[in-house]
Amino acid sequence: MKRAVGRSKLDRTTNMELVETMWEQFHDLGTYEPNVIDTTDCQVKDTVFSIKERIKNKINLLVGE
């Protein structure tokens, strides 16, 4: 929420509403939870590296039934 209210593209109220909506959609991913990458304290380059490594090593693939 801290990050959202500091964004300047939209007003504070809109930013908070968007975050609350996203929270409801993503706070419990059930069986997909192990696929989550916590980027809270990561720089963009570190996040990109982590994603590329998971793709390269075929980790966290979502396989259809």
VMD Tcl script that draws the C-alpha trace (Angstrom):
set ca {
  {0.00 0.00 0.00}
  {2.90 2.34 0.80}
  {4.26 2.02 -2.71}
  {0.84 2.49 -4.29}
  {-0.11 5.70 -2.54}
  {3.22 7.21 -3.55}
  {2.62 6.70 -7.26}
  {1.93 9.93 -9.07}
  {0.17 8.67 -12.21}
  {-3.19 8.35 -10.43}
  {-4.63 9.94 -7.32}
  {-4.20 8.36 -3.88}
  {-7.76 7.00 -3.66}
  {-7.60 5.35 -7.07}
  {-4.20 3.83 -6.28}
  {-5.51 2.39 -3.02}
  {-8.60 0.94 -4.72}
  {-6.44 -0.72 -7.37}
  {-4.15 -2.27 -4.79}
  {-7.08 -3.54 -2.75}
  {-8.61 -5.11 -5.86}
  {-5.32 -6.75 -6.81}
  {-4.84 -7.99 -3.24}
  {-8.18 -9.79 -3.39}
  {-7.22 -11.41 -6.70}
  {-3.70 -12.49 -5.75}
  {-3.37 -12.88 -1.95}
  {-4.20 -16.61 -2.06}
  {-2.99 -18.42 -5.15}
  {-3.62 -21.87 -3.73}
  {-1.61 -24.51 -5.56}
  {0.21 -21.82 -7.55}
  {1.65 -20.15 -4.44}
  {5.05 -21.89 -4.82}
  {5.45 -20.10 -8.16}
  {5.44 -16.67 -6.53}
  {8.63 -14.60 -6.59}
  {8.78 -12.09 -3.76}
  {10.21 -8.96 -5.37}
  {9.63 -6.67 -2.40}
  {13.30 -5.91 -1.84}
  {14.56 -6.68 -5.36}
  {15.81 -4.38 -8.05}
  {14.34 -4.82 -11.52}
  {17.51 -6.49 -12.85}
  {17.40 -9.06 -10.04}
  {13.76 -9.83 -10.73}
  {14.41 -10.23 -14.45}
  {17.37 -12.52 -13.71}
  {15.25 -14.68 -11.41}
  {12.49 -15.01 -13.99}
  {14.93 -15.85 -16.78}
  {16.58 -18.51 -14.59}
  {13.22 -20.12 -13.86}
  {12.36 -20.16 -17.56}
  {15.78 -21.53 -18.56}
  {15.65 -24.26 -15.92}
  {11.96 -25.00 -16.59}
  {11.02 -24.26 -12.99}
  {7.43 -23.33 -12.10}
  {5.94 -24.37 -15.41}
  {2.16 -24.27 -15.51}
  {1.06 -27.45 -17.25}
  {-2.47 -27.85 -18.53}
  {-4.41 -31.02 -17.91}
}
mol new
graphics top color blue
foreach p $ca { graphics top sphere $p radius 0.5 }
foreach p [lrange $ca 0 end-1] q [lrange $ca 1 end] { graphics top cylinder $p $q radius 0.2 }
display resetview
